């Protein structure tokens, strides 16, 4: 364990004179009344910031040394699931599951950030928290595998603006820098989306009001459609049709950005199953969700379908 901890990166050289880290180190030294541990505390803080992940329920952070060696990719082949360790009450365990077939000798990769965020936002977060620039195939493709998940419409001609990844700008009839203009717009629209994420009518208004600003597959519109697939019921034929249309749109995007037996695919198929009742999709949904914590929404959905499958 100690050897694995020693091998973990802390990136302290990239956070030189970080005010927050310095204050925390100072507090820890005062608590034990010994300044000689200053470097050790700085190392500890750096390791936790770089490697620890949020626990179930978001009540704290946990460090798994071996897990921390896994590399990031924005087109990942595996995913991790943290849950309460039933054999050790009060403790957590973390497991890795393949989403697609992994060849012998191929590196296992996970994502450090949300796969439903656009390239410029992902790069910014990875550079800020982990101090590297992702060079995966998706990060080098301004179309994001043809999904255009971060694209906006030109205010002059309404055509799709092209993204200059290295220049951090959008181009069409004119050039718009990503910072601060676009970032401010996205922040405001995300706040708008958050304020209406439980109301079907307001979510439809969000889609209508952003139609001239954002590309159809923009991640904020994708999130809105995801909310709608969860909120729309079978109350009317129109609601049922819209839920199916949104679900199919989402699956097309997830198959490109989060392929294989992903959580996103499993939950979307589950929402479609509730409308269509197509029993042939049940085994695949279970394969996508069977590793999820039993107490989670996905875990409960999987258990429900498992019972249904036994009756078929």
C-alpha positions in Angstrom: 0.0 0.0 0.0 2.7 2.5 1.0 4.7 1.8 -2.2 1.6 2.4 -4.4 0.9 5.7 -2.5 4.5 6.8 -3.1 4.0 6.3 -6.8 0.9 8.5 -7.0 1.3 12.0 -8.5 0.5 15.1 -6.5 1.1 17.8 -9.1 2.4 20.1 -6.4 4.9 21.6 -8.9 1.9 22.7 -11.0 0.1 24.3 -8.1 3.1 26.3 -6.8 2.0 28.9 -4.1 -1.6 27.8 -4.3 -3.3 29.9 -1.6 -5.9 27.3 -0.7 -3.2 24.6 -0.3 -0.9 26.8 1.7 -3.7 27.7 4.2 -4.7 24.1 4.6 -1.1 23.1 5.2 -0.7 25.9 7.8 -3.9 24.7 9.6 -2.6 21.1 9.8 0.8 22.2 11.1 -0.9 24.2 13.8 -3.2 21.3 14.8 -0.2 19.0 15.5 2.0 21.9 16.6 4.9 20.9 14.4 6.2 22.7 11.3 8.5 19.9 10.3 5.7 18.0 8.6 4.9 20.9 6.2 6.2 19.1 3.1 4.4 15.9 4.1 1.1 17.7 4.5 1.6 19.4 1.1 2.3 16.0 -0.5 -0.8 14.5 1.2 -3.0 17.4 0.0 -1.7 17.1 -3.6 -2.2 13.3 -3.7 -5.8 13.6 -2.4 -6.7 16.4 -4.9 -5.2 14.5 -7.8 -6.4 11.0 -7.0 -9.3 10.9 -4.5 -12.9 10.6 -5.9 -16.2 11.4 -4.4 -17.9 8.7 -2.3 -21.4 7.4 -2.6 -23.8 10.1 -1.7 -21.1 12.8 -2.0 -20.4 12.8 1.7 -16.6 12.7 1.3 -13.7 11.5 -0.8 -12.0 8.2 -1.0 -8.5 7.2 -2.2 -7.9 3.8 -4.0 -4.2 3.7 -4.8 -4.4 0.9 -7.5 -7.5 2.4 -9.1 -5.6 5.8 -9.3 -3.2 4.3 -11.9 -5.9 4.1 -14.5 -5.6 6.6 -17.4 -8.2 8.9 -18.8 -9.7 8.9 -22.2 -12.7 10.8 -23.6 -13.6 7.7 -25.6 -13.2 5.2 -22.8 -13.5 1.4 -22.8 -14.4 0.9 -19.1 -16.2 2.5 -16.3 -15.9 2.5 -12.5 -18.6 2.0 -9.9 -18.3 2.8 -6.2 -20.6 1.3 -3.6 -20.8 0.4 0.0 -18.8 -2.7 0.8 -21.3 -5.2 2.2 -18.6 -7.4 3.7 -17.1 -4.4 5.6 -19.8 -2.1 7.0 -19.0 1.6 6.8 -16.4 1.1 4.0 -16.5 1.5 0.3 -15.3 -0.5 -2.6 -14.6 0.4 -6.2 -15.0 -1.9 -9.2 -14.0 -1.6 -12.9 -16.2 -2.9 -15.7 -15.6 -3.1 -19.4 -18.1 -1.3 -21.6 -16.8 -2.7 -24.9 -14.5 -5.7 -25.7 -10.9 -5.0 -24.6 -8.2 -6.8 -26.4 -5.3 -8.5 -24.6 -2.6 -5.9 -24.0 -4.9 -2.9 -24.6 -4.9 -0.2 -22.0 -7.9 0.0 -19.8 -9.2 3.6 -19.7 -11.9 5.5 -17.7 -13.1 9.0 -17.9 -12.1 11.7 -15.3 -14.9 14.0 -16.4 -18.3 14.0 -17.9 -18.4 12.5 -21.4 -21.4 14.7 -22.2 -19.4 17.9 -22.0 -17.8 19.5 -25.1 -14.1 19.3 -25.9 -13.2 22.9 -24.8 -14.9 22.4 -21.4 -13.3 19.0 -20.9 -9.9 20.2 -21.8 -10.2 23.1 -19.4 -11.2 20.9 -16.5 -8.5 18.3 -17.2 -5.8 21.0 -17.4 -7.0 22.7 -14.2 -7.4 19.6 -12.0 -5.0 17.0 -13.5 -2.6 19.3 -15.4 -2.6 17.5 -18.8 -4.0 18.1 -22.2 -6.0 15.1 -23.5 -4.9 14.0 -27.0 -7.4 11.2 -27.5 -9.1 10.9 -31.0 -12.2 12.6 -29.8 -10.4 15.6 -28.4 -8.7 16.1 -31.8 -12.0 16.0 -33.7 -13.8 19.4 -33.6 -17.0 17.6 -34.7 -16.8 15.2 -31.6 -17.4 12.2 -33.9 -20.1 13.9 -35.8 -22.2 14.8 -32.8 -21.3 18.5 -32.7 -22.1 18.3 -29.0 -20.4 21.6 -28.2 -21.5 23.6 -31.3 -23.5 26.7 -31.5 -25.3 28.5 -34.3 -24.0 31.6 -36.0 -26.1 34.7 -35.0 -25.8 36.1 -38.5 -26.6 33.2 -40.8 -27.8 30.5 -38.3 -25.4 28.0 -39.8 -23.3 25.7 -37.5 -20.1 27.5 -36.3 -16.9 25.5 -36.7 -14.8 25.0 -33.6 -11.1 25.9 -33.5 -9.9 23.6 -30.7 -6.4 25.0 -30.3 -7.5 28.6 -30.8 -10.4 28.1 -28.4 -12.9 29.9 -30.6 -16.0 29.5 -32.9 -15.9 30.6 -36.5 -18.4 31.4 -39.2 -19.4 34.9 -40.5 -17.3 36.1 -37.6 -15.0 34.7 -34.8 -16.2 34.4 -31.2 -13.6 33.5 -28.5 -14.6 30.7 -26.1 -13.7 32.9 -23.1 -15.5 34.7 -21.7 -18.3 35.2 -24.2 -19.4 31.6 -24.9 -18.6 30.4 -21.4 -20.9 33.1 -19.9 -23.6 32.1 -22.4 -23.4 28.4 -21.5 -23.3 29.2 -17.7 -26.5 31.3 -18.0 -28.2 28.6 -20.1 -27.2 25.9 -17.7 -28.7 27.9 -14.8 -31.9 28.3 -16.9 -32.0 24.5 -17.5 -31.4 23.7 -13.8 -34.3 25.9 -12.8 -36.7 24.0 -15.0 -35.3 20.4 -14.9 -38.4 19.0 -13.2 -41.1 20.7 -15.3 -42.1 19.2 -18.7 -43.5 22.4 -20.1 -40.6 24.5 -19.0 -38.1 22.0 -20.5 -40.0 22.2 -23.9 -39.7 26.0 -23.6 -36.0 25.6 -23.0 -35.6 23.6 -26.2 -37.7 26.2 -28.1 -35.8 29.2 -26.7 -32.4 27.7 -27.4 -33.2 26.5 -31.0 -31.6 29.6 -32.6 -28.6 29.6 -30.2 -27.5 26.0 -29.9 -27.0 23.2 -32.3 -29.6 20.4 -32.0 -27.1 18.0 -30.4 -25.6 20.6 -28.1 -24.9 19.1 -24.7 -27.4 21.4 -22.9 -30.2 20.4 -25.3 -29.1 16.7 -24.8 -29.5 17.1 -21.0 -32.9 18.7 -21.5 -34.0 15.8 -23.7 -32.7 13.3 -21.1 -34.8 15.0 -18.4 -37.8 14.8 -20.7 -37.4 11.0 -21.3 -37.5 10.6 -17.5 -40.5 12.9 -17.0 -42.8 12.2 -19.9 -45.3 9.4 -19.1 -47.7 7.4 -21.2 -50.5 9.8 -20.3 -51.1 10.7 -23.9 -50.1 9.3 -27.3 -48.2 12.5 -28.1 -46.1 12.2 -24.9 -45.3 8.6 -25.7 -44.2 9.5 -29.2 -42.0 12.4 -28.0 -40.4 10.2 -25.3 -39.6 7.5 -28.0 -38.1 10.2 -30.3 -36.0 11.7 -27.6 -34.8 8.3 -26.4 -33.7 7.3 -29.9 -31.9 10.6 -30.4 -30.0 10.1 -27.2 -29.0 6.5 -28.0 -27.5 7.7 -31.3 -25.3 10.2 -29.4 -24.4 7.8 -26.6 -23.4 5.1 -29.1 -20.7 7.6 -30.3 -19.6 9.3 -27.2 -20.2 6.6 -24.5 -20.3 3.4 -26.4 -21.1 -0.1 -25.3 -22.7 -1.2 -22.0 -22.8 2.2 -20.5 -24.9 3.7 -17.7 -26.3 6.2 -20.2 -27.4 3.6 -22.7 -28.9 1.4 -20.0 -31.1 4.1 -18.4 -32.2 5.4 -21.8 -33.2 1.9 -22.9 -35.0 1.5 -19.6 -37.1 4.7 -20.2 -37.9 3.4 -23.7 -38.9 0.0 -22.3 -41.4 1.7 -20.0 -43.1 3.1 -23.1 -42.7 0.3 -25.6 -42.7 -2.8 -23.3 -40.4 -4.5 -25.7 -39.2 -7.5 -23.7 -36.3 -8.2 -26.1 -34.5 -5.1 -24.8 -34.6 -6.3 -21.2 -31.4 -8.5 -21.2 -29.3 -5.7 -22.7 -30.6 -3.2 -20.1 -29.7 -5.6 -17.3 -26.2 -6.0 -18.8 -25.8 -2.2 -18.8 -27.0 -1.7 -15.2 -26.3 -4.9 -13.2 -23.1 -3.5 -11.7 -24.8 -0.4 -10.4 -25.2 0.0 -6.6 -28.5 -1.7 -5.5 -29.8 1.4 -3.8 -29.3 3.7 -6.8 -32.0 4.5 -9.3 -30.2 2.4 -11.9 -29.7 -0.5 -9.5 -33.4 -0.4 -8.6 -34.3 -0.3 -12.3 -32.1 -3.4 -12.9 -33.7 -5.3 -10.1 -37.2 -4.5 -11.4 -36.3 -5.8 -14.8 -34.6 -8.9 -13.4 -37.8 -9.8 -11.7 -39.7 -9.2 -15.0 -37.3 -11.3 -16.9 -37.8 -14.2 -14.5 -41.5 -14.1 -15.3 -41.1 -14.1 -19.1 
